[in-house]
Amino acid sequence: HGSIHLVMTRKDSRVQDLNNVINRIFASRKGSSGPNSRRRRLRLRLRTFSVVCLTEDCGILEWVPNTESLRSVITETYNPQFPPNSVHRRGSRITNFSDNELRGAFLKCQDVYLKRGDLDLATKKFDELILKQYLPVMYWWFIQNFASPHSWFEARTNFTLSNAVWSAVGHIIGLGDRHSENLLVDTSSGECVHVDFDCIFDKGLLLPRPEVIPFRLTPNMLDAFGPTGADGMYTGALTESMRTLRKNRDTLLSVLEPFLNDPVINFKSKSQQKSKKDNDANDAKKAMDSIAKIEGRLEGEYNLINPNKNTAKKEQRSTKHDGLYTLHQALC
C-alpha cells in the first residue's frame, strides 16, 4: 500500500536515511563490549518507513500497518478501577482538545510563567489544574490489548525502549512538533513510530508557542512504562542510546552535514519566508550554527535555548518542569 504526502517529503526522506544509519550503528558491535553488550541486549532501534521523492515537495510514503496515533490509543482506553460515571475513567476526556476547561487551565499555567515569570508557581498550578485533574490511562491500554502476560510484557518493553531511542535521536537533531498525532503506536507490538519530520533542527523554537523541551515525555507515556516510570528501563535505554550516538558522532555528522546544505530543503519558518529571503551567506551561517548545536549535543552539552525567558518578567533557573507550559497537547 502507498500514501501520497504533498509537503516536505524530501525532508522525510533525509531523516529516514539518517535513521537507517543509526539503526546500523545500533546493530553493529562498534563501541560495544561484544555480542552480549547492554546495547545489543536492549534491542535498540528506530522504526523506519520508505520514502520515494517524486518532486521537490511531493512523494510516496510507505504505508505503516497496524498503527494508531497516540491520541487515538488514549481516547479509546479506560481505567476499569473507576466507576462508569467517574470523570477519571475514560481517556477521551484527556484528548478532547476542544474542551474549554482543559484549554483554559493549560493557558493559565502558561500565563503564570510567561507574564509573571514565576516558574515555581506555574509548576504548582500545572500539577493542581492539569496533572491531578486529568489522570493518565495508558497503563490499561496494554492490559486491554495484550491478553497473555508474555505479550503484555513484550509490548510494554517495546514501547518503553522505542520511546527512549526516539528521545535521544530527537534531542540530537532538534525534532519538534511531537504532538499526539505525529506519534504512532504499533497495535501489534507496542512499538512507537514517529512521523512528519518537517520541524527539525530546533525549528519548533520559531513556532508562535515555542517548543522548549528536548523530547516528548508525558504522564500517559510514564504510565505505560510501568511502576518505575522514567527511572527504570527508559532511563537505561536512553543513556545507552546517547552513549552510542556520542561514540559515533563522526558518522552522524557526515550524514547530517549534506542534509543541512541541501539547497532544496527549506528550514525557515513561514513568517521568515514571507518577510524576506535570506541570502546564501545567511543560509550557510544557519547551517553551520545547526551543525555546531548538534556537535555540542553529541559532546553532552544541553544547548536548547528557551525563547520564553526573554519575555518573562523574571528569569529563573531552568528545572525539569521548564517547558511544560509551551507545548500544545501536553497531556497526551
Secondary structure, DSSP 8 states (H G I E B T S, - for coil): -EEEE-SSHHHHHHHHHHHHHHHHHHHS-TTSSSTT-HHHHHT-------EEEEETTEEEEE--TTEEEHHHHHHT-B-TTS-TT-TTSBGGGTS-TT-HHHHHHHHHHHHHHHTT--HHHHHHHHIIIIITTS---HHHHHHHH--SHHHHHHHHHHHHHHHHHHHHHHHHHT-----TTSEEEETTT--EEE----S-TTGGGGSSS----SS---HHHHHHH-TTGGGTHHHHHHHHHHHHHHHTHHHHHHHHHHHHT-TT-----HHHHHH----HHHHHHHHHHHHHHHHHHHTT------GGGGTSSS-----TTTTTTSSTTTT-
